Each structure stands twice: as C-alpha cells, then as structure tokens.
Amino acid sequence: MAEALRTVVIGAGMGGLVAALRLARSGHQVTVLESAPRVGGKIHTQTVNDVEIDSGPTVFTMRWVFDELLRSVGTRLEDHVRLAPLQVLARHFWYDGTQLDLFADAQRSEAAVADWAGGAEAARFKDFCDRARSVHDTLEGPFMKSQRPGWLELTTRLGPSGLGVLSSIGPMRTLWQQMVRQFRDPRLQQLFARYATYCGSSPWQAPATLMLVAQVEMDGVWSVEGGMGALAEMLSRLASHHGASLRLGCRAQRIDVRQQRVCGVELATGEVLPADQVLFNGDAASLRQGLLGPAVRRAVPAQAPARSLSAVTWAMHAPVSGVALDRHNVFFCPEYQQEFDDIFLRQRLPQLPTVYVCAQDRPAAVPEGAPERVLALVNAPANGDKPPWRDEDLDTCQATTFSYLNCLGLRLPFSSQGMRRNSPVDFHRRFPASGGALYGQATHGWTSIFSRPGSRTPVHGLYLAGGSVHPGPGVPMAALSGHLAAEAMLASPGLTRRSRPVATFGGMSTP
Ligand SMILES: Cc1cc2nc3c(=O)[nH]c(=O)nc-3n(C[C@H](O)[C@H](O)[C@H](O)COP(=O)(O)OP(=O)(O)OC[C@H]3O[C@@H](n4cnc5c(N)ncnc54)[C@H](O)[C@@H]3O)c2cc1C
C-alpha cells in the first residue's frame, strides 16, 4: 500500500479545518498548525465578567454547506451541534425612529414592508427577492461551488440562460445603483445595499451581483448553541477523530520549497515538518508579503488588491433597555455614503457609523435589568498596520457610536470592566498581513471576483483556503473554500496516496 501523504495545514480557521477534516478522512496524514491557543480563527470569543461573548462572526447562514460536508464524511450535522432557526432574520432601526423586521418567512417580510412603506414598495420587495434568488441560483453552482473560474470559463458555465439573468441586473452596475433602481424608499435602498458589507465591501463599489447575499440571509439564519465556536470545535474534533493532529500555539514561519515543489514547513521554534502538500489558511496577503518565506511569495499575484472592511467591536455583558432588541439588530446612520467614503476614500473611522448589535441571548426573553451578552460592531478601514493609530480616535468613535445608539433609544451602559474593545490594530495582530481586513480583498468592481486567488497556486503542492480566497469571505464561504482546496489536493496529479472511499460533497463539481 502506498504511504499516506503528509499534509500540513497552516491555520485552524474555517477553511483550514474543513480541508483538514476532508483530507484526514481521505487517508492523508494531516497536521494542523495554529498560532492561536484555540481553533476557529476569526470565530472567537472574549471573556467579560467571566462570560464568553462571541466577538467574531455571529450570523450563521447557508447551513446546507455544513449539512453536505458532514454527510460527505459519514455523519450528520445535527449529531454534533444544535442549531435553532431564527424567525426574525434581523431588526433594522433608522434615525427617523422607524424600524423594520425581516423574517425567515418571505411572505411575512412582504407584509411587513407593505405595512411600513406601502403596497408598491412591497411589490418591489417581492421583485427584488425574485431577482436575488435568480442571481443566487445562477452563481451557486458555476461560481460558489466550483474551483475559481476565469471570465471565459464562467461565461461558458453560465450558458445563455445564466448570462441572461446576470445581464438583466446590469452586471456593470454597483449594488447601490441597483438598489436605487429597485426601491423608492431610501430606507430599503440602504437596508439591501448593506449586504455588500457581508463581503467587506462598499455598496458604492461592489457589483450588483452581491444582491445574492440578501438571498443567502433570506434562506435562513440559525443560532448555534454554545456559540459560533461550537462549529469550529466540531470540525476540529472530527478531524482529530479521523487522525489529524492539531498543534495549537504553533506558528509556521516558512514554507520550504525544493525543486519547485513544497517539501516542508518550518515552525517558529525552528522545528521542520516534512510535507508533500501544504494548505495555507491565513490571509493570502501573508504569502505576498513574504511572511512565509521568499520561496512562496509568487503563490499569489504580486499586485495587492484593495483590502476589505475591518471593524471596531465592543463585547459587553450589560443590561440593555430602551428599545426591544432581537438577536441581530442594525442601527442605520443617516449619511450612508459618507460612512463608506470615510472608510475607503479617507481611510478613517466613520464620523457617524451604522451599528450592528448582536444580542446573543435573544430571541429568548431576557429578564428586565439583567445583564446580557452583546457584541456591537462598526465598520472601519483596514489600516491596522499603518501607525499611528491613536486611542483618542477609537475613544471618539466609541463615544459617537454609543451616543448615536442612545439617540435611537437604545440604552447600553458600559464600563471598561464590563466591555472589551477590538480595533483594526488588534485584528491585524491576530491575522498577519491583513491590516485588520476581515474579509480578504474588497469585492469592488465586477471583475474583482476573478482576482481572488483560487485554491491552486503556481507553487506545486501549495494550496489556499479561507475568506481571502475564492469563493470569498464569511463562515460558510470559507468552509466551501476548504472543501474546494481539499478536492484540488486529492486530485493532485503525480502524488500517490492511500485513500478511503468518501461520499461526494453534495453535487459539487470536482476539478
Ligand atoms: C468581527 C467579525 C464579524 C464577522 N461576522 C460574520 C458573520 O456574521 N457571518 C459570517 O459568515 N462571517 C462573518 N465574519 C467573517 C468570517 O468570520 C470569516 O470570513 C471566516 O471565519 C474566515 O475563515 P478563514 O478560513 O479565512 O480563517 P480565519 O478565521 O482567517 O483563520 C485563519 C487562521 O490561520 C491562523 N494563521 C495564520 N497564519 C498562521 C501561521 N503562519 N501559522 C499558524 N497559524 C496561522 C490564524 O491564527 C487563524 O486562526 C466576521 C468576522 C469578524 C472578525
């Protein structure tokens, strides 16, 4: 029998863990190196008053990605984590005192829009849902679930009907332009344009196709019992069960290459792990900047694309009053374009931000006056590697954010003991070479989706997975990228391996 391939996975984020699980299950001898003390990467908690608060991703969508993944490794998602579907997808608040809920039940959302903005706007909402659904369905197979295509390849895969769908929304339009055509009510324009930020992008620069993100959310949002970390822990447990070895607190400092092919990984301690294949799950910019050694710089294009959004976050354990929160809440600012101009053009914290508030104990009832777990987040520029970052600027942003919430009726008392703040500087420290960008490169301009690296690189044996790689950021998309990388590695020519039969990952195309 052939020897098992030695595969080193650098990074235990979503992409790395999914790939590790798939490869271990297929018989690879997998070692996962993670510099942090816990798995999960951007999925992380902060402890405030002895309570753990999810301080990374909080909106869990596309559960089918995990259903299919677990099925493909011979088990079921529901045997490992408990997910509860949310009836209210998100509650939205505006500066004029109005608010609107979107529901998992599309008809309920349509009725809510009709009550709130009139029948004509509700009809436009329905039309928007139809368009978002067809863009989503058009791109799901040929783009999201497939190895990164080039422009011509995508055109071929889409065929005349797919191309027809995309041209009907004007593929060169920005998401903002499309929302202005779609809705008359500026609040709805703002609400649906915000989906560009799920990919860390500005609605004024993101392509209209990003309306598919709205569809992803309308397909369902779940809460995860035990927090988002339960997903990462589950993957790590399953990967270990299939023989992967996880080394936490272990930083990779160089990927070695011999005769044009990866041959090992050197750790910060100087230890060298021989490897037949390496998967890098950190930000692809790390390779470009030479943080993994000179031999693998060419693995990603030399030209640095625009970075996606970073954030300032506050994790709190505090009593909340004033307005009834649901689990996911958005408090919109009055000058939306100004917010993105501040971030992307002026590279500064927004003067008046839109605030996302995740009340993590809801929708269950929280006793009045009792402290609850809250994460507040505002968008920020990804310049955490460009000093000077002044604490005064963050303090001003904090004061503005909380006084704006207060203006909109939300009383969120906090003290330095009851709160933990994270800034682009902190995110940059944890995610090297990112500047604090949380979603890899920005999806700006209609060609940007083709400039994200795919799972294969020009360095033989080196593969990529994660939010900075095709098909893009977000927990399920990073998981998909891990799956695509594993598929590419399993199909790698010229390498022998000992493999077990594995169920395929629901209808995915393989290379
Ligand atoms: C505040 C915040 C809010 C978000 N909100 C959402 C949301 O609501 N919904 C959603 O779907 N997504 C959200 N996201 C995005 C989502 O979390 C990410 O897109 C996804 O988790 C990224 O996964 P990844 O595979 O890229 O790995 P990452 O999470 O980026 O992890 C990469 C890992 O690699 C490790 N690493 C890097 N270099 C090395 C090295 N040299 N040696 C060893 N280890 C290394 C890092 O320590 C890290 O643990 C949010 C992110 C943040 C931070």
The ligand as a Gaussian input file, in Angstrom:
#p B3LYP/6-31G(d) Opt

LIG

0 1
 C      -15.881000      40.709000      13.862000
 C      -16.219000      39.754000      12.737000
 C      -17.532000      39.588000      12.347000
 C      -17.862000      38.700000      11.321000
 N      -19.177000      38.469000      11.041000
 C      -19.502000      37.416000      10.244000
 C      -20.822000      36.899000      10.240000
 O      -21.705000      37.382000      10.982000
 N      -21.104000      35.842000       9.426000
 C      -20.135000      35.243000       8.672000
 O      -20.449000      34.258000       7.973000
 N      -18.866000      35.708000       8.678000
 C      -18.515000      36.753000       9.463000
 N      -17.220000      37.148000       9.579000
 C      -16.227000      36.603000       8.636000
 C      -15.813000      35.168000       8.988000
 O      -15.546000      35.066000      10.348000
 C      -14.587000      34.790000       8.190000
 O      -14.783000      35.050000       6.807000
 C      -14.213000      33.316000       8.322000
 O      -14.374000      32.849000       9.644000
 C      -12.771000      33.204000       7.885000
 O      -12.319000      31.883000       7.935000
 P      -10.904000      31.524000       7.316000
 O      -10.966000      30.131000       6.820000
 O      -10.480000      32.570000       6.367000
 O       -9.903000      31.513000       8.548000
 P       -9.526000      32.636000       9.602000
 O      -10.657000      32.795000      10.522000
 O       -8.980000      33.839000       8.943000
 O       -8.374000      31.889000      10.393000
 C       -7.085000      31.741000       9.865000
 C       -6.230000      31.119000      10.955000
 O       -4.903000      30.946000      10.455000
 C       -4.011000      31.178000      11.521000
 N       -2.705000      31.503000      10.954000
 C       -2.405000      32.479000      10.064000
 N       -1.091000      32.464000       9.783000
 C       -0.550000      31.437000      10.507000
 C        0.763000      30.919000      10.638000
 N        1.804000      31.445000       9.968000
 N        0.968000      29.853000      11.454000
 C       -0.077000      29.292000      12.148000
 N       -1.348000      29.768000      12.075000
 C       -1.566000      30.818000      11.256000
 C       -4.636000      32.352000      12.275000
 O       -4.175000      32.408000      13.620000
 C       -6.122000      31.994000      12.191000
 O       -6.540000      31.251000      13.322000
 C      -16.840000      38.010000      10.622000
 C      -15.510000      38.181000      11.001000
 C      -15.200000      39.012000      12.072000
 C      -13.780000      39.105000      12.554000

